[in-house]
Amino acid sequence: MLKRLTLQNVGPAPAMELQFGDRLNLLTGDNGLGKTFLLDIAWWALTRNWPADVNSKLSAGMMARPYGAGKASIGFAFSGKSKEVEYECLFDRRLQAWTGHREGRPPIPGLVVYAQVDGSFAIWDPARNYWKKQGSMDVQDRPPAYVFSPGEVWHGLTNAMDKRLCNGLIADWAGWQKEQGPAFKTLTGVLKLLSPSPDELIKMGELTRISLDDVRDIPTLKMAYGQDVPVLHVSSGIRRIIALCYLLVWVWREHIQACKLLDLPRTHQLIFLVDEIEAHLHPKWQRSIIRSLLTVIQMMGEKADAQVQLITATHSPLILASTEPFFDPQQDKWFDIDLVHDTQDKPHVQVTDQPFIRRGDASNWLTSKAFDLGSGRSLEAELAMEKASALMSNGTSDASQAKAIEEELKKVLGDTDPFWVRWRFVMEKKGWVP
């Protein structure tokens, strides 16, 4: 498990430190403050490579750079096979690289999966991605990681020598469905678990062809309105979920096969990084995705008696509200990234380990530290209510001003909005009700 990240003079802030929970870790904060950056750093700390360095087709996951002049460092700690391992790496400006890690394969023994928001995926498998030592040299005879661009998830991944590393979702899914073997059964179960609800299960349809010029058998999904729709034509939200389902099945299946070939025990750690876990998902789906994903990776982990850790960034109040029933401060954490001002009123980015307080209604999360909104209403409604509140507390206001404000409120508030109770009470008390 990833235990700690300590950053000095790197990224969007002069300093950051996170002590991670062993199971679930939530990252919130405004756009551009470093959520994706922290996930990139977490991936690098666990695997010793940057996704975009492994696959140049990616437009994200590039190497982190110093914040400013002077020393820049990344410190991290994670639990290894038998003990906790700590590193501190420095940025060498001449080499334009991070140095200071030990030679040889990274000691982290677990599977690491990173789902990026654009549909890219990066996977590190201790049985398939590693270094050997020859004298004082690191000899890399396996891929440093399996890094998929969005298209490669669907159509297959090859290396620089054009050797196929993964068949891709289309070919593997079709093959598994024809075989009706263990992989097909596992994929069916994972699709069911990650469905938006028991009433809207993701079900496989019959294989089909979509073009005279494409000889592939294309998987389909049975839609609620009765059609079997090719997976290449389904919505963005469903595409992201089925890609996630496929890769989870693929990586676990390939890990097992590699362990058999190498006569190694299966991993005892599964670490999953997800950027904007709610991306493209309907609110109904957002309410279940965290629990469902934890269930899936815990199900995988139980087969090898493995620990499971999920680190995810989110912009969704429904995501946070959905974790309330099972959030455990003993093993879960919520980190919020904010733009704050120092004593000289100079803005800087700061990450805070926030206490997780249950707020009930998802709209209450909008006014929490996670989102810092004044209310869950529209911006126009919020401004009109501010005017109304100022008028109610102003002793020099008159009925004509109140009438004008009330007309504004009628345009932006619903008839049953709780604010009307307060407004009517004050209006009657002041004698401004006609």
C-alpha positions in Angstrom: 0.0 0.0 0.0 1.1 3.6 -0.7 1.7 5.1 2.7 3.0 8.6 2.2 3.9 11.2 -0.4 6.1 14.2 0.5 6.7 16.8 -2.2 9.1 19.8 -1.9 9.3 22.4 -4.7 7.5 20.2 -7.3 4.1 20.6 -8.9 1.6 23.3 -8.1 2.8 24.0 -4.5 6.0 24.6 -2.7 5.2 21.7 -0.4 2.7 18.9 -0.1 2.4 15.9 2.2 -0.2 13.1 2.2 -0.5 10.2 4.7 -2.7 7.7 2.8 -5.4 5.5 4.2 -5.0 1.7 3.7 -8.3 1.3 1.8 -10.1 4.3 0.3 -8.5 7.8 -0.4 -10.6 10.6 -1.9 -9.0 13.7 -3.5 -11.1 16.8 -4.0 -10.3 20.4 -5.1 -10.8 22.9 -7.8 -9.6 22.4 -11.4 -5.9 23.0 -11.8 -4.8 22.6 -8.2 -3.1 19.2 -8.5 -5.4 16.2 -8.2 -4.3 14.6 -11.4 -0.7 15.6 -10.6 -0.9 13.7 -7.3 -2.2 10.6 -9.0 0.6 10.8 -11.6 3.1 11.1 -8.7 1.5 8.2 -6.9 1.8 6.0 -10.1 5.5 7.0 -10.5 6.3 6.4 -6.8 4.9 2.9 -7.1 6.3 2.0 -10.6 9.2 4.2 -11.2 8.0 5.4 -14.7 5.8 8.1 -16.1 2.9 6.9 -18.3 3.7 9.3 -21.1 7.3 8.2 -21.2 6.2 4.6 -21.7 3.6 5.5 -24.4 4.2 8.6 -26.4 0.6 8.5 -27.7 -0.6 9.8 -24.3 -1.3 13.5 -23.8 -1.2 13.3 -20.0 0.9 11.5 -17.4 4.1 13.4 -18.2 7.1 13.7 -15.9 6.6 16.1 -12.9 8.8 19.2 -12.9 10.2 21.4 -10.1 7.9 24.2 -8.8 10.7 26.8 -8.9 14.5 27.2 -8.6 16.5 25.2 -6.1 16.2 21.7 -4.7 13.2 19.7 -5.7 12.4 16.3 -4.0 9.7 13.6 -4.0 9.6 11.4 -0.9 7.4 8.4 -0.7 6.8 5.3 1.5 4.9 2.1 0.8 4.5 -1.2 2.4 6.7 -3.8 0.7 6.5 -7.6 0.9 7.7 -7.7 4.4 8.4 -4.1 5.5 7.8 -0.5 4.8 10.1 1.0 2.2 11.0 4.7 2.0 12.7 6.8 -0.7 13.6 10.3 -1.4 14.3 11.3 -5.0 15.9 14.6 -6.2 15.5 16.3 -9.5 18.8 16.5 -11.4 18.4 19.6 -13.6 21.4 18.6 -15.9 19.9 15.2 -16.6 16.3 16.5 -16.5 15.4 13.4 -14.5 14.5 12.2 -11.0 17.4 10.5 -9.3 18.1 8.8 -6.0 16.0 5.7 -6.2 17.6 2.3 -5.8 18.8 0.3 -8.7 17.0 -2.8 -9.7 13.3 -3.6 -9.8 11.0 -1.5 -7.6 10.3 -3.4 -4.4 6.5 -2.8 -4.5 5.0 -6.3 -5.0 1.5 -5.4 -5.9 -0.6 -4.8 -9.0 -1.0 -1.1 -9.8 -3.8 0.1 -12.2 -4.1 3.7 -13.1 -7.3 4.8 -14.9 -6.9 8.2 -16.4 -9.7 10.5 -17.2 -9.3 10.5 -21.0 -9.7 6.7 -21.2 -6.0 5.9 -21.0 -4.9 3.1 -18.6 -1.5 2.3 -17.1 -0.8 -1.1 -15.5 2.2 -2.4 -13.5 2.4 -6.1 -12.8 5.2 -7.4 -10.5 5.2 -10.7 -12.4 5.6 -9.0 -15.8 7.1 -5.6 -15.4 10.5 -5.7 -13.8 14.3 -5.2 -14.0 17.1 -7.7 -13.7 20.6 -6.9 -12.3 23.7 -7.6 -14.2 26.8 -6.3 -12.4 26.1 -2.6 -11.6 23.6 -2.2 -14.5 19.8 -2.4 -14.6 18.7 -4.7 -17.4 15.1 -4.3 -18.4 13.9 -7.4 -20.3 10.2 -6.8 -19.8 8.0 -3.7 -20.5 8.4 -1.1 -17.8 4.6 -1.0 -17.7 1.6 -1.7 -19.9 0.3 1.8 -20.9 -2.7 2.0 -23.2 -3.9 5.0 -25.1 -7.8 5.1 -25.3 -7.7 3.5 -28.7 -5.3 0.8 -27.7 -7.6 -0.3 -24.9 -10.1 -1.3 -27.6 -8.0 -2.4 -30.4 -4.8 -3.8 -28.8 -1.4 -2.8 -27.6 2.0 -3.5 -29.3 5.5 -2.7 -28.3 8.2 -0.9 -30.4 9.0 -4.1 -32.2 5.4 -4.5 -33.2 5.0 -7.4 -30.8 1.4 -7.7 -29.5 1.2 -7.2 -25.8 -2.6 -7.2 -25.5 -5.3 -8.1 -28.0 -7.6 -5.3 -26.8 -11.2 -5.3 -25.6 -12.8 -6.1 -29.0 -10.8 -9.2 -29.7 -10.5 -10.6 -26.2 -14.2 -10.0 -25.3 -15.3 -11.8 -28.5 -12.9 -14.6 -27.9 -13.9 -15.1 -24.3 -17.6 -15.0 -25.3 -17.0 -17.7 -27.9 -15.1 -19.9 -25.4 -17.7 -19.4 -22.6 -14.8 -20.2 -20.2 -13.6 -18.7 -16.9 -12.6 -15.3 -18.4 -16.1 -14.9 -19.9 -17.8 -15.8 -16.5 -15.5 -13.4 -14.7 -16.2 -10.5 -17.1 -19.9 -11.2 -16.9 -19.7 -11.0 -13.1 -17.7 -7.8 -13.1 -20.1 -6.1 -15.5 -22.9 -7.0 -13.2 -21.2 -5.6 -10.1 -20.2 -2.3 -11.9 -23.7 -1.8 -13.4 -25.5 1.4 -12.3 -28.2 -0.5 -10.4 -29.8 -4.0 -10.1 -32.6 -2.8 -12.4 -30.1 -1.6 -15.1 -27.6 -4.4 -15.4 -24.9 -4.3 -18.1 -25.7 -7.5 -20.1 -23.8 -9.0 -23.0 -25.6 -9.3 -26.3 -24.8 -11.5 -29.4 -21.6 -10.9 -31.3 -22.2 -8.9 -34.5 -20.5 -7.3 -37.5 -20.7 -3.5 -38.0 -19.3 -3.1 -41.5 -18.6 -5.1 -44.7 -15.0 -3.8 -44.4 -14.5 -5.0 -40.8 -14.3 -8.8 -40.4 -14.1 -8.7 -36.6 -16.9 -10.0 -34.4 -17.9 -7.0 -32.3 -19.4 -7.5 -28.8 -22.7 -5.9 -28.1 -24.7 -4.9 -25.0 -28.4 -5.6 -24.4 -29.9 -2.2 -23.9 -33.0 -1.5 -21.8 -35.0 -0.5 -24.9 -34.5 -4.0 -26.5 -31.7 -3.5 -28.9 -28.2 -5.2 -28.9 -25.9 -2.2 -29.5 -22.2 -2.8 -30.5 -19.8 -1.7 -27.7 -18.2 0.8 -30.1 -21.5 2.6 -30.4 -22.6 2.8 -26.7 -22.4 6.0 -24.6 -19.2 7.5 -23.2 -20.2 6.5 -19.6 -20.8 2.9 -20.6 -17.7 2.8 -22.7 -15.6 3.9 -19.7 -17.1 1.3 -17.4 -16.8 -1.6 -19.8 -13.2 -0.7 -20.6 -12.5 -0.7 -16.9 -14.2 -4.1 -16.5 -12.3 -5.6 -19.3 -8.9 -4.3 -18.1 -9.5 -5.5 -14.6 -10.3 -9.0 -15.9 -7.4 -8.9 -18.4 -4.7 -7.7 -15.9 -5.7 -10.3 -13.2 -5.9 -13.1 -15.8 -2.5 -12.2 -17.2 -1.0 -11.9 -13.7 -2.1 -15.4 -12.8 -0.7 -16.8 -16.1 2.6 -15.1 -15.5 2.8 -16.3 -11.9 2.3 -19.9 -13.1 5.0 -19.6 -15.7 7.5 -18.1 -13.2 6.4 -20.3 -10.3 5.7 -17.2 -8.2 2.9 -16.6 -5.6 0.1 -14.2 -6.7 0.4 -10.6 -5.6 -0.9 -9.7 -2.1 -1.5 -6.1 -2.9 -3.9 -4.4 -5.4 -3.6 -0.6 -5.8 -6.0 1.2 -8.0 -5.7 4.9 -9.0 -8.7 6.5 -10.7 -8.9 10.1 -12.0 -12.4 11.6 -11.9 -14.1 8.4 -11.1 -17.5 10.0 -12.0 -16.5 11.0 -15.5 -19.4 10.6 -18.0 -21.6 8.8 -15.4 -25.2 9.6 -14.7 -25.9 10.7 -11.0 -27.6 7.3 -10.5 -24.4 5.6 -11.4 -22.2 8.0 -9.4 -24.1 6.9 -6.2 -22.9 3.3 -6.6 -19.5 3.4 -8.4 -17.2 3.7 -5.4 -18.8 0.8 -3.5 -19.1 -1.3 -6.6 -15.4 -0.7 -7.6 -14.2 -1.6 -4.1 -16.3 -4.7 -4.2 -14.8 -5.8 -7.5 -11.1 -5.2 -6.6 -11.7 -6.8 -3.1 -13.2 -9.8 -4.9 -10.1 -10.0 -7.0 -7.9 -9.6 -3.9 -9.6 -12.2 -1.9 -8.5 -14.9 -4.4 -4.9 -14.1 -3.3 -5.6 -12.9 0.2 -4.5 -9.5 -1.0 -4.9 -6.0 0.5 -6.8 -3.5 -1.7 -6.2 0.3 -1.9 -8.2 2.8 -4.0 -7.0 6.4 -4.5 -9.4 8.5 -6.6 -10.0 12.1 -7.5 -13.6 13.5 -7.8 -15.6 16.6 -8.5 -18.9 15.0 -7.6 -20.9 15.7 -4.3 -22.8 12.4 -5.0 -19.5 10.5 -4.9 -18.7 11.9 -1.5 -22.3 11.3 -0.2 -22.2 7.8 -1.5 -19.2 6.9 0.7 -20.9 8.0 3.9 -22.4 4.6 4.9 -19.1 2.8 4.7 -16.3 5.4 5.2 -14.1 4.2 8.0 -11.6 6.8 9.4 -9.4 3.9 10.5 -8.6 2.9 6.9 -10.0 5.7 4.7 -8.9 9.3 4.1 -10.3 12.5 2.4 -7.8 15.1 1.2 -8.9 18.5 -0.1 -6.7 20.8 -2.2 -7.4 24.5 -1.8 -6.0 27.8 -3.0 -5.2 29.7 0.2 -3.6 33.1 1.1 -0.7 33.6 3.4 -0.2 36.5 5.8 1.0 38.6 2.8 -2.1 37.7 0.9 0.0 35.6 -1.5 -2.1 32.7 -2.9 -0.6 29.2 -2.7 -1.9 25.6 -3.1 -2.4 23.5 0.1 -3.5 20.0 0.6 -5.4 19.2 3.9 -6.3 15.9 5.5 -10.0 16.7 6.2 -12.1 15.0 8.9 -14.9 13.1 7.1 -18.2 14.4 8.4 -21.4 12.8 7.2 -23.7 15.4 5.7 -26.6 13.4 4.5 -28.0 15.1 1.4 -25.5 15.4 -1.4 -26.3 19.1 -1.8 -24.8 19.7 1.7 -21.4 18.6 0.3 -21.5 21.5 -2.1 -21.1 23.9 0.8 -18.4 21.8 2.4 -14.6 22.2 2.2 -14.8 19.9 -0.9 -16.4 22.5 -3.1 -16.6 25.7 -1.1 -19.9 26.9 -2.7 -22.1 29.4 -0.9 -25.1 27.2 -1.6 -26.3 24.4 -3.9 -28.5 26.8 -5.9 -27.8 28.5 -9.2 -25.4 31.5 -9.1 -28.3 33.8 -10.0 -30.3 32.5 -7.1 -27.4 32.8 -4.7 -26.9 36.5 -5.7 -30.6 37.3 -5.3 -30.7 35.7 -1.9 -27.7 37.7 -0.8 -29.6 40.9 -1.8 -32.7 39.7 0.1 -30.7 38.9 3.2 -29.1 42.3 3.1 -32.5 44.0 2.7 -34.0 42.0 5.6 -31.2 43.2 7.9 -31.3 46.8 6.7 -33.4 49.0 8.9 -33.8 51.7 6.2 -35.3 49.5 3.6 -38.9 50.0 2.4 -41.7 48.0 0.8 -40.9 49.1 -2.8 -37.3 47.6 -2.4 -38.8 44.5 -0.9 -41.2 44.1 -3.8 -38.4 44.4 -6.4 -36.3 41.8 -4.6 -39.2 39.5 -4.4 -39.7 39.7 -8.1 -36.1 38.7 -8.6 -36.5 35.8 -6.1 -39.5 34.5 -8.0 -37.4 34.2 -11.2 -34.7 32.0 -9.6 -36.3 30.1 -6.7 -38.8 27.3 -6.8 -42.1 27.7 -5.1 -41.2 25.3 -2.3 -37.7 26.6 -1.6 -37.1 26.9 2.2 -35.8 30.5 1.8 -39.4 31.6 1.2 -40.3 30.8 4.8 -37.7 33.2 6.2 -38.6 35.8 3.6 -42.3 35.7 4.3 -41.8 35.9 8.0 -39.6 39.0 7.8 -41.9 40.6 5.3 -44.9 40.1 7.6 -43.0 41.3 10.6 -42.0 44.5 8.8 -45.5 45.0 7.5 -44.4 44.8 3.8 -46.9 42.1 2.8 -49.8 43.6 0.7 
